[in-house]
Amino acid sequence: MIKHLKTGLAAGRQAADDAAVRETVSSILRDVEQDGMDAVRKYSRQLDNWSPESFRLSDAAIKQNIGALPARTIADIEFAQEQIRNFAQAQKDSMREIEVETRPGVFLGHRHIPVNAVGCYVPGGKYPMVASAHMSVVTARVAGVKNITACAPPFDGRPVAGIIAAMAMGGADEIYCVGGAHAVAAMAFGVLNDSGAGVDLIAGPGNAFVAEAKRQLFGRAGLDLLAGPTETLVIADETCDAELAATDLLGQAEHGPTSPATLLTTHQALAEALPAEIEKQLAILPTAAIAGKAWNDCGGIILCDSDEEMLAEADRIAAEHVQVMTRDPDYFLRNLTNYGALFLGPQTNVSYGDKVIGTNHTLPTRGNARFTGGLWVGKFLKTCTYQRIATKEASVEIGEYCSRLCALEGFAGHKEQADIRIRRYAGRDIRGLDNLP
């Protein structure tokens, strides 16, 4: 039997549905589309107190930001990007282009074609998210994207050196210090550069306004996915202690006050010990103001009777991050179907995935793991089919089937596309809509 000892997961998922956010973003997008850079500058000044002569960073400014970082930090960024690049390349290598002969003389295939222009958004509100630059820019570069535009807001009145360095080292072609929904709109509408061409796809996480801007811009540009407040689910049994569980829950709750963090366990003693351990750690955690509110409002403790119950409940929740600390973590690897990313065993954790291990940290939230995975190299590639009929005989064979099926549906023009080839290649005239099967 499943017992909810503490609930709150729904609170974080409802936050992104705020009608006021939708209305605000709609107004921002309309202004940017109509007034271009004037609107971008207005919102940047209003929201970030930031209005430089040019939002685009020059090569000299990029070098200056990189030069401001310690050598150890540069090396750490290089290490993280190497891990992400290597895994993205392995994913790309797994995607075979194919061509098969399905009938004599009939060839079908597909190619993986990179998107031409991508806009990568890197958030920097509460925290300067250096790692998000790796996840989008590096992955897009591995995919073969021709032009990568990267945007991040200022932090404390200046560009964030770590983010700028990560963008540049990751391979961004254009780097802009501007953030928020107006930055996303500027990339989509082609406001930032002289060409006036918008990007083809927008990638990267952000706050509720950025997520809503992406949602409203879908169709004008493609999206990686819509991501809401960060979520984490810890699945644990008697092999996990309260200190470790609390650390891993609070480590993700600090993302924001609406970030759900849930313990799913078969061990009653762990469930009962967790609240006190949470309070103990909040007393010394520097980000306790945010993490504590997230835990109080959106934290959950769910007690189950068996691994099978935990599996069913985890699939129902479909969390962004799922950390498994049980006697047999591979049971969940084999059987769990709804999750953004899975972290197996006590030696790993979500922070590794967020920052450096090599998998992508832009992941589905709000139950969207039921139908999509996270950002990966394939998101920047279009799998496009092609077909080739190599012989007249094959064209006639396919054409006869096509002609009858078009007649069945009443598509005279479609049918004539088949019939003209049958006339030319086989000398038979089957015009009209009367040759139903």
Buried (B, 14 or more C-beta within 10 A) or exposed (E): EEEEBBEBBEBBBEBBEEEEBBEBBBEBBEBBBEEBBEBBBBBBEEBBEBEBEEBBBEEEBBBBBBEEBEEEBBEBBEEBBBBBBEBBBEBBEEBEEEEEEEEEBBBBBBEBEBBBBBBBBBBBBBBBBBBBBBBBBBBBBBBBBEBBBBBBBBBEEEBBBBBBBBBBBBBBBBBBBBBBBBBBBBBBBBBBBEEEEBBBBBBBBBBBBBBBBBEBBEEBBBBBBBBBBBBBBBBBBEBBBBEBBBBBBBBBBBBBBBBBBBBBBBBEEBBEBBBEBBEEBBEEBEBBEBBBBBBBBBBBBBBBEEBEBBBBBBBEBBBBBBBBBBEEBEBBEEEBEBBBBBBBEBEBBBBBBBBBBBBBBBBBBBBBBEEEBBBBBBBBBBEEEEEEBEEBBBBBBBBBEBBBBBBEEEBEEBBBEBBEBBBEBBEEEBBEBEBEE
